[in-house]
Amino acid sequence: MSSRSSVSCQSLRHWRGTTADGDRKYDRGASAINRHYRAGRASPADVPAFETLVRPSQQRTQRDVPRVSVVLPSYNHERFVACALDSILAQTYQDFEIIITDDGSTDRSIDVLRTYEHADSRIKLFLNRFNYETHSLNKCVHQARGDYIAVAHSDDEFAPSKLEQQVNFLDKHPEVAAVFTAARIVNQLGQELPNYTLFDNTNRSRHEWLRHFFLKGNCLCHPSVLIRRSVHDSVGLYNPLLGALDDLDMWVRVCLHHDIHVLPETLVNFRILDWSGNASGDKPENFRRGQYETIKILDHFQRPEGLAQLHLIFREAADQILHSSHAEKHYFLAMMALNAGHLAHRFWGIDLLYRLLSNPETRSQLEFFLSSAPEGDFIRMNGNLNPFTVQHRPAVQVFWPVTGAYSELNSRSAYYAPEEWREVRIPVPAWDTVASLRVDPCDFPCVVKISELRILSRTDGRCLWRACLKDREGTVMLSGTAVWLSDEHNISILSTGADPQIYLNTIPRLPEVPLELQLWIKAERDLEGVSREMASQREATQAEVVTLREALAQAVRAEQERAVAGEVAQAEVVTLRELLARAVRAEQGARGRGGGGSGRGRDIARGADAGGAGGAGPRSRRGGSPGRGRDIERDLGKGRARGGTARRRGGGIAGRRRRVAGHAHRGSRGRKSCNRCASYRRCGIGETRRVAWLAAARHAIPGARTGLRRGRMD
């Protein structure tokens, strides 16, 4: 380009006149550059350089546009967000703005953020109506105006010179797209944790970084990055569908096109919260989420831009890859993923091999690498690698009911170390306490012991509810694969499968504050002690069963004996009743025969009196009626009177009715017995009745005694 066009561009860059004068100057410079370019006096590289300039009326001046935009997503970090903002405001480099998006916090984080927003005009606060309404970081980047974008977390802190050192580095190295720093790992109190090695400060080329990302994953500290805004314009924003590894996905996409650098200075305090309170903490949901997201990140390497650089990413196989076909490069990636050994890599590699072998075109290109029976090799490989095998780690998962139902979407979980007592705290939202809170203490067979179970307020730590371990039957209910174990001091259960469930009942209505479930828990994988205890309990139960069976057998034998005795007694009763019936019939027949004679009537009366005395006795002793004999005698006297009248008429007793002891005897001339009861006239009725009375009294048959005493047959 000529010196004239250079002067024009230079004047455009440093013009400080009015907006109208600037626009006219810009138009004259643009027309001059276009004339030089058309005349061949300007190189093609000068035109894009000029096109990066904008008209002064549209240009952002240094006075109102910051050089750096610090983006800060916030969620439930009331205790730490003030420290994070103070560390940013205390930077030695002050040309920045702070863009904050709160992702639906339920604590007092928003109040703290509004206080800072009102105090400093460089702070802009945006609110999501609920958690995950939008990707908070992308929302901040959309609102950012600076050339450089620094990512901050609401629970981390910057060193005072962080922005200054990073801005200076990017200004001096335009070929670098993003710069990171070393990080100091601290706990909730700000104390350093020297045993944590989360990040790697080693500098690598972008292809070496890609190799590290493929085989081992992420090792860069996200809140330490300062990235050029133009990089986001070229590779895009964060993937909103990724929740655990969205930063790793971004670094892979950046390194496929640009270089990055890590400063050795420690310029960030990265906070590790207790009980895996970080959004990317070691939690079961993050583990499961991370496996799927790793699979999607590995897909970047089989895209055209990844395959084109494969020989540079895996230099040990450059000669093999450089002139290979696309199918052979895919096969190489699949084998590298299978050799990495991680669960997600195994699944991704096996799935990639399946697609290669299912396509006839790609399969024909792989004949040199495959055996004569690739299907059998694939099946054996799939069975040996088993991408779904997971080493079990104890984890507590809490479910809160929504409309009376429990769902994985309404749950949170946390890992804990086995074989030792550990405190676990899991945040829970407010729920309708009429329904029980569900706790799954593990997902594999083991013995679980819980010594403390409380619901706390996350704002001030107050205990709002405590499970009564002494009355565990009323407070705690088991379901699923959980079985009670005998323990006087703890909640001890045996998990016989993958779904033990504990339901917490009798929880009162809780105040509308952020809550968390606290429990001290221990998981024991060794089940031998439980096996011995259950064996002893089984032996005791078997002994008790034997004892109960013997007692039952004795009771059955006694019942059978009583039944036999009852049958004998019943037979005796039947015999006695037959005997009594025969005696009564004889008595009735005798009365019928002796109706006309006064002597026989007196004999029957004496028999009745003898029967009353021998069977019932006096009223004071047996409850009999002393006047019963006189009544019978009076009846018999009436019979004698009627008999005399019949005899005087010449009829005798034939065809005559006489009522004695329950029925009327009917006699006939020439027969010796009653027509109905077949009682003989001369049967010794007095003696027969006395014998019947004695038998009835001896066998204690109340009905028979009463019937004889009253002169009737039962």
For each residue, the residues with C-beta under 8 A, 3 or more apart:
1: 5 6 33 36 41 42 43 46
2: 5 6 36 41 42
3: 6 7
4: 7 8 32 36
5: 1 2 8 9 29 32 33 36 41 42 46
6: 1 2 3 9 10
7: 3 4 10 11
8: 4 5 11 12 28 29 32 33
9: 5 6 12 13 29 33 46 49 50 53
10: 6 7 13 14
11: 7 8 14 15 25 29
12: 8 9 15 25 26 29 53
13: 9 10 53
14: 10 11
15: 11 12 21 22 25 26 56
16:
17: 21 22 25
18: 21 22
19: 22 23 56 57
20: 23 24
21: 15 17 18 24 25
22: 15 17 18 19 25 26 55 56 57 59
23: 19 20 26 27 55 56 57
24: 20 21 27 28
25: 11 12 15 17 21 22 28 29 56
26: 12 15 22 23 29 30 53 55 56
27: 23 24 30 31
28: 8 24 25 31 32
29: 5 8 9 11 12 25 26 32 33 50
30: 26 27 33 34 50
31: 27 28 34 35
32: 4 5 8 28 29 35 36
33: 1 5 8 9 29 30 36 37 42 46 47 50
34: 30 31 37 38
35: 31 32 38 39
36: 1 2 4 5 32 33 39 41 42
37: 33 34 40 41 42 44 46 47
38: 34 35
39: 35 36 42
40: 37
41: 1 2 5 36 37
42: 1 2 5 33 36 37 39 46 47
43: 1 46
44: 37 47 48
45: 48 49
46: 1 5 9 33 37 42 43 49 50
47: 33 37 42 44 50 51
48: 44 45 51 52
49: 9 45 46 52
50: 9 29 30 33 46 47 53
51: 47 48
52: 48 49
53: 9 12 13 26 50
54: 58 59
55: 22 23 26 58 59
56: 15 19 22 23 25 26 59
57: 19 22 23
58: 54 55
59: 22 54 55 56
60: 64 65 145
61: 64 65
62: 65
63:
64: 60 61
65: 60 61 62 145 146
66: 69 95 96 97 122 145 146
67: 95 96 146 147 148 167
68: 93 95 96 97 146 147 148 149 150 163 167 226
69: 66 96 97 99 140 144 145 146 148 149 150 229
70: 88 96 97 98 99 149 150 151 152 163
71: 99 101 137 140 141 144 149 150 151 152
72: 84 85 88 98 99 100 101 140 152 153 154
73: 100 101 103 136 137 140 153 154
74: 77 81 100 101 102 103 105 109 113 136 154
75: 102 103 104 105 109 131 136 154 279
76: 105 106 107 109 427 514
77: 74 80 81 84 105 109 154 155
78: 81 105 107 108 109 112 459
79: 188
80: 77 83 84 154 155 156 271
81: 74 77 78 84 85 109 112 113 154 155
82: 85 86 112 116
83: 80 86 87 157
84: 72 77 80 81 87 88 152 153 154 155 156 157
85: 72 81 82 88 89 98 113 116 123
86: 82 83 89 90
87: 83 84 90 91 157 158 159 160 269
88: 70 72 84 85 91 96 98 152 158
89: 85 86 120
90: 86 87 160
91: 87 88 94 96 158 160 161 162 163 164
92: 160 161 163 164
93: 68 96 161 163 164 167
94: 91
95: 66 67 68
96: 66 67 68 69 70 88 91 93 122 146 150 163
97: 66 68 69 70 122 123 124 144 145 146
98: 70 72 85 88 120 122 123 124
99: 69 70 71 72 124 126 140 143 144
100: 72 73 74 113 117 123 124 125 126 140
101: 71 72 73 74 125 126 127 128 134 136 137 139 140
102: 74 75 105 109 110 113 125 126 127 128 136
103: 73 74 75 128 131 132 133 136
104: 75 127 128 129 130 131 132 133
105: 74 75 76 77 78 102 109 110
106: 76 429 514
107: 76 78 458 459 514
108: 78 111 112 459
109: 74 75 76 77 78 81 102 105 112 113 154
110: 102 105 113 114 127
111: 108 114 115
112: 78 81 82 108 109 115 116
113: 74 81 85 100 102 109 110 116 117 125
114: 110 111 117 118 125
115: 111 112 118 119
116: 82 85 112 113 119 120 123
117: 100 113 114 120 123 124 125
118: 114 115
119: 115 116 123
120: 89 98 116 117 123
121:
122: 66 96 97 98
123: 85 97 98 100 116 117 119 120
124: 97 98 99 100 117 143
125: 100 101 102 113 114 117
126: 99 100 101 102 139 140 143
127: 101 102 104 110
128: 101 102 103 104 131 132 133 134 136 139
129: 104 133
130: 104 133
131: 75 103 104 128
132: 103 104 128
133: 103 104 128 129 130
134: 101 128 138 139 240
135: 138 139 237 238 240 246
136: 73 74 75 101 102 103 128 139 140
137: 71 73 101 140 141 151 237 238 246
138: 134 135 141 142 237 238 240
139: 101 126 128 134 135 136 142 143
140: 69 71 72 73 99 100 101 126 136 137 143 144
141: 71 137 138 144 149 232 237 238
142: 138 139 237
143: 99 124 126 139 140
144: 69 71 97 99 140 141 149 229
145: 60 65 66 69 97
146: 65 66 67 68 69 96 97 149 229
147: 67 68 228 229 230
148: 67 68 69 166 167 170 226 227 228 229
149: 68 69 70 71 141 144 146 226 227 228 229 232
150: 68 69 70 71 96 162 163 166 225 226
151: 70 71 137 222 223 225 227
152: 70 71 72 84 88 156 158 223
153: 72 73 84 156 222 223
154: 72 73 74 75 77 80 81 84 109
155: 77 80 81 84 271 273 278
156: 80 84 152 153 223 268 269 270 271
157: 83 84 87 268 269 271
158: 87 88 91 152 162 163 267 268 269
159: 87 162 265 266 267 268 269
160: 87 90 91 92
161: 91 92 93 164 165 267
162: 91 150 158 159 165 166 181 224 267 268
163: 68 70 91 92 93 96 150 158 166 167 226
164: 91 92 93 161 167 168
165: 161 162 168 169 181 263 265 267
166: 148 150 162 163 169 170 179 181 226 263 267
167: 67 68 93 148 163 164 170 171 226
168: 164 165 171 172
169: 165 166 172 173 176 179 261 263
170: 148 166 167 173 174 176 179 226 228
171: 167 168 174
172: 168 169
173: 169 170 176 179 261
174: 170 171
175: 259
176: 169 170 173 179 258 259 260 261
177: 227 228 231 254 257 258 259 260
178: 225 226 227 228 231 254 258 260 261
179: 166 169 170 173 176 225 226 227 260 261 262 263
180: 220 221 224 225 260 261 262 263
181: 162 165 166 221 224 262 263 265 266 267 268
182: 199 201 221 224 262 263 264 265 266 267 268
183: 198 199 221 223 224 266 267 268 269 270
184: 192 266 268 269 270
185: 192 193 194 196 198 270 272
186: 189 190 191 192 193 269 270 271 272
187: 190 191 193 271 272 274
188: 79 271 273 274
189: 186
190: 186 187 269 271
191: 186 187
192: 184 185 186
193: 185 186 187 196 272
194: 185
195:
196: 185 193 272
197:
198: 183 185 219 221 270
199: 182 183 219 220 221 270
200: 212 219 220
201: 182 262 264
202: 262
203: 261 262
204: 208 209 212
205: 208 209 259
206: 209 210 255 256 258 259 260
207: 210 211 255 309 312 313 315
208: 204 205 211 212
209: 204 205 206 212 213 251 255 260
210: 206 207 213 214 252 255 256 301 309 313
211: 207 208 214 215 313 314
212: 200 204 208 209 215 216 219
213: 209 210 216 217 218 248 251 252 255 297
214: 210 211 298 301 313 336 337 340
215: 211 212 336 340
216: 212 213 219
217: 213 248 294
218: 213 245 247 248 251
219: 198 199 200 212 216
220: 180 199 200 224 225 247 251 260 262
221: 180 181 182 183 198 199 224 225 268 270
222: 151 153 225 247
223: 151 152 153 156 183 268 270
224: 162 180 181 182 183 220 221 267 268 270
225: 150 151 178 179 180 220 221 222
226: 68 148 149 150 163 166 167 170 178 179
227: 148 149 151 177 178 179 231 232 254
228: 147 148 149 170 177 178 231 232
229: 69 144 146 147 148 149 232 233
230: 147 233 234
231: 177 178 227 228 234 235 254 258
232: 141 149 227 228 229 235 236 237
233: 229 230
234: 230 231 257
235: 231 232 250 253 254 256 257
236: 232 253
237: 135 137 138 141 142 232
238: 135 137 138 141 242 246 247 249 250
239: 242 246 249 250
240: 134 135 138 246
241:
242: 238 239 245 246 249 293 296
243: 246 289 293
244: 280 286 289 290 293
245: 218 242 248 249 290 293 294 297
246: 135 137 238 239 240 242 243 249 250 293
247: 218 220 222 238 250 251
248: 213 217 218 245 251 252 297
249: 238 239 242 245 246 252 253 293 296 297 300
250: 235 238 239 246 247 253 254
251: 209 213 218 220 247 248 254 255 260
252: 210 213 248 249 255 256 297 300
253: 235 236 249 250 256 257 300
254: 177 178 227 231 235 250 251 257 258 260
255: 206 207 209 210 213 251 252 258 259 260
256: 206 210 235 252 253 300 305 306 309
257: 177 234 235 253 254 305
258: 176 177 178 206 231 254 255
259: 175 176 177 205 206 255
260: 176 177 178 179 180 206 209 220 251 254 255
261: 169 173 176 178 179 180 203
262: 179 180 181 182 201 202 203 220
263: 165 166 169 179 180 181 182 267
264: 182 201
265: 159 165 181 182
266: 159 181 182 183 184
267: 158 159 161 162 165 166 181 182 183 224 263
268: 156 157 158 159 162 181 182 183 184 221 223 224
269: 87 156 157 158 159 183 184 186 190
270: 156 183 184 185 186 198 199 221 223 224
271: 80 155 156 157 186 187 188 190 278
272: 185 186 187 193 196 278 281
273: 155 188 276 277 278 281
274: 187 188 277 425
275: 414 423 424 425 426
276: 273 281 282 283 414 415
277: 273 274 281 425 427
278: 155 271 272 273 281
279: 75
280: 244 286
281: 272 273 276 277 278 286
282: 276 286 287 415
283: 276 286 287 395 412 413 414 415
284: 287 288 393 395 397 413 414 415
285: 288 289 412 413
286: 244 280 281 282 283 289 290
287: 282 283 284 290 291
288: 284 285 291 292
289: 243 244 285 286 292 293
290: 244 245 286 287 293 294 344
291: 287 288 294 295 343 344 347
292: 288 289 295 296 344
293: 242 243 244 245 246 249 289 290 296 297
294: 217 245 290 291 297 298 342 344 345 348
295: 291 292 298 299 344 347 348
296: 242 249 292 293 299
297: 213 245 248 249 252 293 294 300
298: 214 294 295 301 302 337 344 345 348
299: 295 296 302 303
300: 249 252 253 256 297 303 306
301: 210 214 298 306 307 310 313 333
302: 298 299 306 307 329 330 333 352
303: 299 300 306 307
304: 307 308
305: 256 257 308 309
306: 256 300 301 302 303 309 310 313
307: 301 302 303 304 310 326 329 330
308: 304 305
309: 207 210 256 305 306 312 313
310: 301 306 307 313 314 321 329 332 333
311: 314 315 317 318 321 322
312: 207 309 315 318
313: 207 210 211 214 301 306 309 310
314: 211 310 311 317 318 321 332 336
315: 207 311 312 318
316:
317: 311 314 320 321 332
318: 311 312 314 315 321 322
319: 322
320: 317 324 332
321: 310 311 314 317 318 324 328 329 332
322: 311 318 319
323:
324: 320 321 328 329 332
325: 328 329 365
326: 307 329 330
327: 330 331 356 361 362 365 366
328: 321 324 325 331 332 365 366 369
329: 302 307 310 321 324 325 326 332 333
330: 302 307 326 327 333 334 352 356 362
331: 327 328 334 335 353 356 366 369
332: 310 314 317 320 321 324 328 329 335 336
333: 301 302 310 329 330 336 337 349 352
334: 330 331 337 338 348 349 350 352 353 356
335: 331 332 338 339 349
336: 214 215 314 332 333 339 340 349
337: 214 298 333 334 340 345 346 348 349 352
338: 334 335 345 346 349 350 381 385
339: 335 336
340: 214 215 336 337 345 346 349
341: 345 346
342: 294 345 346
343: 291 346 347 387 388 389 390
344: 290 291 292 294 295 298 347 348
345: 294 298 337 338 340 341 342 348 349
346: 337 338 340 341 342 343 349 350 385 386 387
347: 291 295 343 344 350 351 387 388
348: 294 295 298 334 337 344 345 351 352
349: 333 334 335 336 337 338 340 345 346 352 353
350: 334 338 346 347 353 354 381 382 385 387
351: 347 348 354 355
352: 302 330 333 334 337 348 349 355 356
353: 331 334 349 350 356 357 378 381
354: 350 351 357 358 378
355: 351 352 358 359 362
356: 327 330 331 334 352 353 359 362 363 366
357: 353 354 362 363 366 374 375 378
358: 354 355 363
359: 355 356 362 363
360: 363 364
361: 327 364 365
362: 327 330 355 356 357 359 365 366
363: 356 357 358 359 360 366 367 370 374
364: 360 361 367
365: 325 327 328 361 362
366: 327 328 331 356 357 362 363 369 370
367: 363 364 370
368:
369: 328 331 366
370: 363 366 367 374 377
371: 374 377
372:
373: 376 377
374: 357 363 370 371 377 378
375: 357 378 379
376: 373 379 380
377: 370 371 373 374 380 381
378: 353 354 357 374 375 381 382
379: 375 376 382 383
380: 376 377 383 384
381: 338 350 353 377 378 384 385
382: 350 378 379 385 386
383: 379 380 386
384: 380 381
385: 338 346 350 381 382
386: 346 382 383 389
387: 343 346 347 350
388: 343 347
389: 343 386
390: 343
391:
392: 443 444
393: 284 415 418
394: 415 416 417 418 441 442 446 521 523
395: 283 284 413 414 415 416 442 443
396: 413 414 416 424 426 439 440 441 442 519 521
397: 284 411 412 413 439 440 443
398: 411 412 413 426 428 437 438 439 440 517
399: 406 407 410 411 437 438 439 440
400: 406 410 411 428 429 431 437 438
401: 404 405 406 410 431 432 435 436 437 438
402: 405 407 410 431
403:
404: 401 435
405: 401 402
406: 399 400 401 410 411 438
407: 399 402 410 411
408: 411
409:
410: 399 400 401 402 406 407
411: 397 398 399 400 406 407 408
412: 283 285 397 398 426 427 428
413: 283 284 285 395 396 397 398 426
414: 275 276 283 284 395 396 424 425 426
415: 276 282 283 284 393 394 395
416: 394 395 396 422 424 521 523
417: 394 420 422
418: 393 394 446 522 523 524 525
419: 522 523 524 525
420: 417 522
421: 451 520 521 522
422: 416 417 520 521 522
423: 275 518 519 520
424: 275 396 414 416 518 519 520 521
425: 274 275 277 414 456 516 517 518
426: 275 396 398 412 413 414 516 517
427: 76 277 412 458 514 515 516
428: 398 400 412 431 437 455 515 516 517
429: 106 400 515
430: 510 512 515
431: 400 401 402 428 435 437
432: 401 435
433: 437 507 508 509 510
434:
435: 401 404 431 432
436: 401 477 503 504 505 507
437: 398 399 400 401 428 431 433 503 504 507 517
438: 398 399 400 401 406 501 502 503 504
439: 396 397 398 399 501 502 503 504 517 519
440: 396 397 398 399 443 480 499 500 501 502
441: 394 396 448 450 493 495 500 502 521 523
442: 394 395 396 446 448 495 500 523
443: 392 395 397 440 498 499
444: 392 495 498
445: 495 496 497 498 527
446: 394 418 442 495 523 524 525 527
447: 485 492 493 494 495 523 524 527 529 530
448: 441 442 492 493 494 495 500 521 522 523 524
449: 487 490 491 492 521 522 523 524
450: 441 453 490 491 492 519 520 521 522
451: 421 469 489 490 491 520 521 522
452: 518 519 520
453: 450 466 467 469 476 491 504 517 518 519
454: 463 464 465 466 467 517 518 519
455: 428 463 464 465 466 507 510 515 516 517 518
456: 425 461 462 463 464 515 516 517 518
457: 460 461 462 464 511 513 514 515
458: 107 427 461 513 514 515 516
459: 78 107 108 513 514
460: 457
461: 456 457 458
462: 456 457
463: 454 455 456 466
464: 454 455 456 457 510 511 515
465: 454 455 507 508 510
466: 453 454 455 463
467: 453 454 472 475 476 491 504
468: 471 472 474 475
469: 451 453 472 475 489 490 491
470:
471: 468 474 475
472: 467 468 469 475 476 491
473: 476
474: 468 471 505 506
475: 467 468 469 471 472 504 505 506
476: 453 467 472 473 491 502 503 504 505
477: 436 502 503 505
478: 482 483 484 493 500 501 502 503
479: 482 501 502 503
480: 440 497 499 500 501
481: 495 496 497 498 499 500
482: 478 479 493 494 495 496 500 501 502
483: 478 493 494 495 496
484: 478 492 493 494
485: 447 492 493 494 530 533
486: 492 533
487: 449 490 491 492
488:
489: 451 469
490: 449 450 451 469 487
491: 449 450 451 453 467 469 472 476 487 502
492: 447 448 449 450 484 485 486 487
493: 441 447 448 478 482 483 484 485 500 502
494: 447 448 482 483 484 485 530
495: 441 442 444 445 446 447 448 481 482 483 500
496: 445 481 482 483 500
497: 445 480 481 500
498: 443 444 445 481
499: 440 443 480 481
500: 440 441 442 448 478 480 481 482 493 495 496 497
501: 438 439 440 478 479 480 482
502: 438 439 440 441 476 477 478 479 482 491 493
503: 436 437 438 439 476 477 478 479
504: 436 437 438 439 453 467 475 476 507
505: 436 474 475 476 477
506: 474 475
507: 433 436 437 455 465 504 510
508: 433 465
509: 433
510: 430 433 455 464 465 507 513 515
511: 457 464
512: 430
513: 457 458 459 510
514: 76 106 107 427 457 458 459
515: 427 428 429 430 455 456 457 458 464 510
516: 425 426 427 428 455 456 458
517: 398 425 426 428 437 439 453 454 455 456
518: 423 424 425 452 453 454 455 456
519: 396 423 424 439 450 452 453 454
520: 421 422 423 424 450 451 452
521: 394 396 416 421 422 424 441 448 449 450 451
522: 418 419 420 421 422 448 449 450 451
523: 394 416 418 419 441 442 446 447 448 449
524: 418 419 446 447 448 449 527 529
525: 418 419 446
526: 529
527: 445 446 447 524 530 531
528: 531 532
529: 447 524 526 532 533
530: 447 485 494 527 533 534
531: 527 528 534 535
532: 528 529 535 536
533: 485 486 529 530 536 537
534: 530 531 537 538
535: 531 532 538 539
536: 532 533 539 540
537: 533 534 540 541
538: 534 535 541 542
539: 535 536 542 543
540: 536 537 543 544
541: 537 538 544 545
542: 538 539 545 546
543: 539 540 546 547
544: 540 541 547 548
545: 541 542 548 549
546: 542 543 549 550
547: 543 544 550 551
548: 544 545 551 552
549: 545 546 552 553
550: 546 547 553 554
551: 547 548 554 555
552: 548 549 555 556
553: 549 550 556 557
554: 550 551 557 558
555: 551 552 558 559
556: 552 553 559 560
557: 553 554 560 561
558: 554 555 561 562
559: 555 556 562 563
560: 556 557 563 564
561: 557 558 564 565
562: 558 559 565 566
563: 559 560 566 567
564: 560 561 567 568
565: 561 562 568 569
566: 562 563 569 570
567: 563 564 570 571
568: 564 565 571 572
569: 565 566 572 573
570: 566 567 573 574
571: 567 568 574 575
572: 568 569 575 576 699
573: 569 570 576 577 699 701
574: 570 571 577 578
575: 571 572 578 579
576: 572 573 579 580 692 695 696 699 701 704
577: 573 574 580 581 704 714
578: 574 575 581 582
579: 575 576 582 583 692 695
580: 576 577 583 584 692 696 704 707 708 713 714
581: 577 578 584 585 713
582: 578 579 585 586 688
583: 579 580 586 587 685 688 689 691 692
584: 580 581 587 588 661 662 708 712 713
585: 581 582 588 589 674 677 678 679 713
586: 582 583 589 590 679 680 683 685 688
587: 583 584 590 591 604 607 660 661 679 685 688 689
588: 584 585 591 592 660 661 662 663 665 674 677 679
589: 585 586 592 593 665 673 674 677 678 679 680 681 683 685
590: 586 587 593 594 600 604 679 681 683 685
591: 587 588 594 595 604 636 639 658 660 661 665 685
592: 588 589 595 653 658 660 665 666 667 674 679
593: 589 590 600 653 665 667 681 682
594: 590 591 597 599 600 601 603 604 681
595: 591 592 601 639 640 642 643 653 656 658 660 665
596: 640 643 644 646 647 652 653
597: 594 600 601 640 643
598: 601 602 640
599: 594 602 603
600: 590 593 594 597 603 604
601: 594 595 597 598 604 605 633 636 637 639 640
602: 598 599 605 606 633
603: 594 599 600 606 607 686
604: 587 590 591 594 600 601 607 608 632 636 685 686
605: 601 602 608 609 629 632 633 636
606: 602 603 609 610 686
607: 587 603 604 610 611 685 686 689 690
608: 604 605 611 612 628 629 632 633 689 711
609: 605 606 612 613 629
610: 606 607 613 614 686 689 690
611: 607 608 614 615 689 690 693 708 709
612: 608 609 615 616 617 624 625 626 628 629 709
613: 609 610 616 617
614: 610 611 690 693 694 697
615: 611 612 622 624 693 694 696 697 705 708 709
616: 612 613 622 623 624 625 705 709
617: 612 613 621 622 624
618: 621 622 624 626
619: 622 623 624 625 626
620:
621: 617 618
622: 615 616 617 618 619
623: 616 619
624: 612 615 616 617 618 619 628 709
625: 612 616 619 628 709
626: 612 618 619 629
627: 630 631
628: 608 612 624 625 631 632 709 710 711
629: 605 608 609 612 626 632 633
630: 627 633 634
631: 627 628 634 635
632: 604 605 608 628 629 635 636 711
633: 601 602 605 608 629 630 636 637
634: 630 631 637 638
635: 631 632 638 639 659 660
636: 591 601 604 605 632 633 639 640 660
637: 601 633 634 640 641
638: 634 635 641 642
639: 591 595 601 635 636 642 643 658 659 660
640: 595 596 597 598 601 636 637 643 644
641: 637 638 644 645
642: 595 638 639 645 646 656 658
643: 595 596 597 639 640 646 647 653 656 658
644: 596 640 641 647 648
645: 641 642 648 649
646: 596 642 643 649 651 652 653 656
647: 596 643 644 650 651 652
648: 644 645
649: 645 646
650: 647
651: 646 647 654 655 656
652: 596 646 647 656 669
653: 592 593 595 596 643 646 656 658 667
654: 651 667 668 669
655: 651 666 668
656: 595 642 643 646 651 652 653 666 667
657: 664 665 666
658: 591 592 595 639 642 643 653 664 665
659: 635 639 663 664
660: 587 588 591 592 595 635 636 639 665
661: 584 587 588 591 711 712 713
662: 584 588 711 712 713
663: 588 659 676 677
664: 657 658 659 676
665: 588 589 591 592 593 595 657 658 660 674 675 676 677 679
666: 592 655 656 657 674 675 676
667: 592 593 653 654 656 671 674 675
668: 654 655 671 675
669: 652 654
670:
671: 667 668 675
672: 680 681
673: 589 677 678 679 680 681
674: 585 588 589 592 665 666 667 677 678 679
675: 665 666 667 668 671
676: 663 664 665 666
677: 585 588 589 663 665 673 674
678: 585 589 673 674
679: 585 586 587 588 589 590 592 665 673 674 683
680: 586 589 672 673 683
681: 589 590 593 594 672 673
682: 593
683: 586 589 590 679 680 688
684: 687 688
685: 583 586 587 589 590 591 604 607 688 689
686: 603 604 606 607 610 689 690
687: 684 690 691
688: 582 583 586 587 683 684 685 691 692
689: 583 587 607 608 610 611 685 686 692 693 708
690: 607 610 611 614 686 687 693 694
691: 583 687 688 694 695
692: 576 579 580 583 688 689 695 696 708
693: 611 614 615 689 690 696 697 705 708
694: 614 615 690 691 697 698
695: 576 579 691 692 698 699
696: 576 580 615 692 693 699 701 704 705 708
697: 614 615 693 694 700 705
698: 694 695
699: 572 573 576 695 696
700: 697
701: 573 576 696 704 705
702: 705 706
703: 706 707 714
704: 576 577 580 696 701 707 708 714
705: 615 616 693 696 697 701 702 708 709
706: 702 703 709 710 714
707: 580 703 704 710 712 713 714
708: 580 584 611 615 689 692 693 696 704 705 711
709: 611 612 615 616 624 625 628 705 706
710: 628 706 707
711: 608 628 632 661 662 708
712: 584 661 662 707
713: 580 581 584 585 661 662 707
714: 577 580 703 704 706 707
